[in-house]
Amino acid sequence: MIVDMYDVVIIGSGISGAAIANALARYQLRVAVFEKASDICGGASRSNSATVHSGHDATYGSLKAHYNVLGNAMYDKLCADLSVPFSRNGMILFATSEADKNEIARLKQNADQNGVPGVQVLDRASLLAIEGSFGEEVIGGLYAPSSGQVCPYSLVIALCEHAAENGVSFFLNTAVLQLEKQGEGYLIHTARGSVQTRFVFNCAGVYADEINNMISGNRFHITPRKGEHLILDKKLAPYVKATISQTPFDLPSGGHTKGMGIMPSVDGTIILGCNSCDVVDKEDTATSEEGISQIIRFFEENWRHLPIHSAVPSFPRHLIISAFAGLRPHPDTDDFIIGEAADAPGFYNMAGIESPGLTAAPAIAQELANAFAQQHHIPVNEAYCPTRTHKKAFRNMTAEEREQALASNPNYGHIVCRCEQVTRADVLQAIHSPIGARTVNAVKMRTRAGMGRCQGGFCCPEVVELLSKELDIPMSEVTMNGAGSEVIPYEIGSFETV
Ligand SMILES: Cc1cc2nc3c(=O)[nH]c(=O)nc-3n(C[C@H](O)[C@H](O)[C@H](O)COP(=O)(O)OP(=O)(O)OC[C@H]3O[C@@H](n4cnc5c(N)ncnc54)[C@H](O)[C@@H]3O)c2cc1C
């Protein structure tokens, strides 16, 4: 039962909720984040292409364009302060036809209008000078050097942990069910009780329309727009440097698509995707045979265009290690919905944050929090600490750092996940962090244990054992991702014989 009164309640802990929580922690406010999932980052922010977009393709004059470019520029410092890996590896759109070249000319003009730094139209020779061996049919391209790659859930977790270190309270398994105006503020009914708050920030992803429509007459609708990806083995990492994508094009069925891309993740794997398909069910994050086949077909047919083909001549199906899908929160306004609802004072939206939302959210949050604090005369939090307390993961340490870590803590000498080089010390840090991991998936998101080639086959039993021991619960109560997903549903010996 939640009984406290807060100044601010944030609904949702994706990149929007995490970024606004972090930005509001700079002010003297009692802030709580309510998250319906069993861990933070339960929505689109954990399942996307992980690209920090340059802003070359966001429609000029839109909120998406404005915040995309601002957000992109924040990433170096943001990730350094939070100890999150970030790579500004650039993006290349390759052209194989005159139609592609025309689209590239249009995108260059759009990029210039949006104020994106350094975007160049390349002929074949200058393209090859940047990234080796594109296939013979590639006639040119667009280069956006400010584009980057980040691990989206590591960033969200870091933002949330940092906010928690600066006094923000987080409540997991706490779905907001109903919202009502009460006096100067709001009464929020959740799955774990009710709470009063002066202000609400709606960061509920695909559910942000339902939250807004509970309280505001300015209704909008969000469609979940599914995108699927494949993950390829780390063996391919040496052959993919920049993020490479086909040139956007008009679909025969109407509409425009960014098309497929190949992304080198900051963790060494290669991500392929993604497609786009509107769905009805807001929980439908399943991958489909049709979607996966579509991605494989595209890369089988177009592999010869990509620089990687000179080292790996055909699409390596056998190096696919996993697939995932995420739901973009696509609003019927076709742009981000940001700010105080005109007919609901104190209720703020960060809604309809579809792509490039991962890139844009830190900038949206910073502007929104500053304007909010000014509007309500909120004093700054003098005790705010700008950097996060976090020990580097063993897999990211240099040989010297590993030796030092091992000398001070023998748990660094015990590998739990062989594929991703995760040690017992890393898992213990994840469990005892400011928003501690309580499930196998939460350990996975914080450490990468279970994300490698064997997909948890080796490390899962030990992760279960460590969660059980550290949380002082029986192994049968350890879950993959919350109630109903128990890893070991029965204690050995409890089966009845017939
Ligand atoms: C396939 C795909 C590819 C993408 N690629 C990129 C990319 O490369 N670059 C980029 O910049 N952007 C990309 N995006 C967009 C980006 O992922 C989103 O813009 C961003 O993650 C949205 O963040 P959010 O916090 O608004 O929503 P979410 O991350 O969905 O978070 C919403 C949170 O609210 C919680 N919640 C919902 N309802 C309630 C409730 N009633 N009570 C409590 N909690 C609730 C959810 O559990 C969830 O944790 C992509 C998205 C997808 C799906």
The ligand as a Gaussian input file, in Angstrom:
#p B3LYP/6-31G(d) Opt

LIG

0 1
 C       11.309000      -1.264000     -33.039000
 C       11.684000       0.102000     -32.538000
 C       12.844000       0.724000     -32.989000
 C       13.188000       1.989000     -32.528000
 N       14.381000       2.524000     -32.858000
 C       14.763000       3.722000     -32.338000
 C       16.048000       4.236000     -32.596000
 O       16.877000       3.594000     -33.212000
 N       16.344000       5.468000     -32.128000
 C       15.464000       6.206000     -31.401000
 O       15.791000       7.331000     -31.032000
 N       14.249000       5.702000     -31.078000
 C       13.889000       4.482000     -31.521000
 N       12.686000       3.945000     -31.199000
 C       11.750000       4.728000     -30.396000
 C       12.050000       4.632000     -28.914000
 O       12.287000       3.311000     -28.533000
 C       10.855000       5.215000     -28.161000
 O       10.627000       6.508000     -28.655000
 C       11.085000       5.289000     -26.680000
 O       11.602000       4.107000     -26.175000
 C        9.776000       5.603000     -25.967000
 O       10.065000       5.709000     -24.611000
 P        8.922000       5.969000     -23.555000
 O        9.574000       6.066000     -22.231000
 O        8.074000       7.117000     -23.979000
 O        7.994000       4.674000     -23.633000
 P        8.341000       3.195000     -23.102000
 O        9.751000       2.878000     -23.220000
 O        7.364000       2.288000     -23.763000
 O        8.040000       3.269000     -21.570000
 C        6.725000       3.351000     -21.048000
 C        6.740000       2.707000     -19.686000
 O        5.504000       2.971000     -19.036000
 C        5.081000       1.786000     -18.368000
 N        3.621000       1.905000     -18.213000
 C        2.691000       1.878000     -19.192000
 N        1.461000       2.026000     -18.662000
 C        1.612000       2.155000     -17.330000
 C        0.702000       2.324000     -16.250000
 N       -0.634000       2.398000     -16.441000
 N        1.209000       2.401000     -14.994000
 C        2.548000       2.324000     -14.766000
 N        3.451000       2.136000     -15.769000
 C        2.983000       2.068000     -17.027000
 C        5.541000       0.666000     -19.287000
 O        5.621000      -0.576000     -18.632000
 C        6.894000       1.193000     -19.745000
 O        7.942000       0.779000     -18.892000
 C       12.321000       2.668000     -31.622000
 C       11.179000       2.024000     -31.153000
 C       10.877000       0.736000     -31.576000
 C        9.705000       0.026000     -30.975000

